[in-house]
Amino acid sequence: MTGTSLRPVPVPAVDLDTLAIGIGGRDEDAEARARERQRRLAKPTGALGRLEDLSVWLAGAQGRCPPRPFARSRVVVFAGDHGIAARGVSAYPPEVTAQMVTTILAGGAAVNVLARSVDAGVRLVDLAVDADLPAAPAETSRYKVRRSSGRIDVEDALTEAEAVIAFAAGVAIADEEVDAGADLLIAGDLGIGNTTPAAVLVAALTDSEPAAVVGRGSGVDDAGWMRKTAAVRDALRRSRPVHWDPLPLLAAVGGADLTAMAGFLIRAADRRTPVLLDGVVPCAVALVAQRAAPRARGWWLAGSRSPEPAQRIALEHLGLSPLLDLGLRLGEGTGALLALPLLSAAIATLAEMATFGSAGVSDRTAGG
């Protein structure tokens, strides 16, 4: 049944242009107040490095100084299979996607363990897993668009109608999370072969050569890397007629999971909710989302650097610098979860540190 279209739960149609125009910026007054408070804290100016910048950013995102500690951090894992996996671009067979879905739903995957360690919630959404999931909660596959996305080296990942549905599903998922109280979101990914469409998207939007964007993904050997590079080359050639148009580009060489993630990232920005990006797949999708909605980028932070070269290129074009560099390449949102405590530390230091005045410390001698 690979590639079979389904009848997902109806979601309201989304006008992308209207959505993009409605995105506002962070609160500049709150950011100014956070900078002023940083100058008065009992420490040398700039001594807390990026924590200071993060505290200012978060004050602007929340519209208050100091910002509140996060009350409900949520990882949404967008799951889907990709037909390109049949070309041998991954070190693992496609059926691993469904197996990992089961593992995440059971609470035993890395994303679950790390989420518990930082008191974050995990939600998995099946957009295009190439399997039925009878044991999964009905909510898991509520927005499922199809079973596997198309093999992008020879065919489109999605039809135009499927891309519209997937994008609207991502918007609806963001609304559900924010309406339920989420004040920080993480976009995670799950799917054998999904770093291949991610590499294609980055190459298409940055005018990069296939060899410059292809990494080892799940750990392919040299022969696998060559197959993956050839697949990216062929898909990139197919994408050229639509590389300037975000939604058709996602339909051509993305997939239902990636397209939904784009809607999720843009809608989160529209709802003034910060998003912590993870590895290569969310960063590649963010590059597409920025093309569609340039102001959305102001609501995203990069959690972790991946060894994948496509992520480095995407981050450079997004103007984002990752908070961590631990060599992570798992996906699922794991790198972003590890960065989450840094955001909490930034909030805590701005809110709780004594000022020069309250501590009775002279700011003339504190800089030594």
Summary of the structure (lengths in Angstrom):
residues: 368
radius of gyration: 20.7
end to end distance: 68.4
largest distance: 71.8
contacts: 1414
relative contact order: 0.18
helix: 52%
strand: 10%
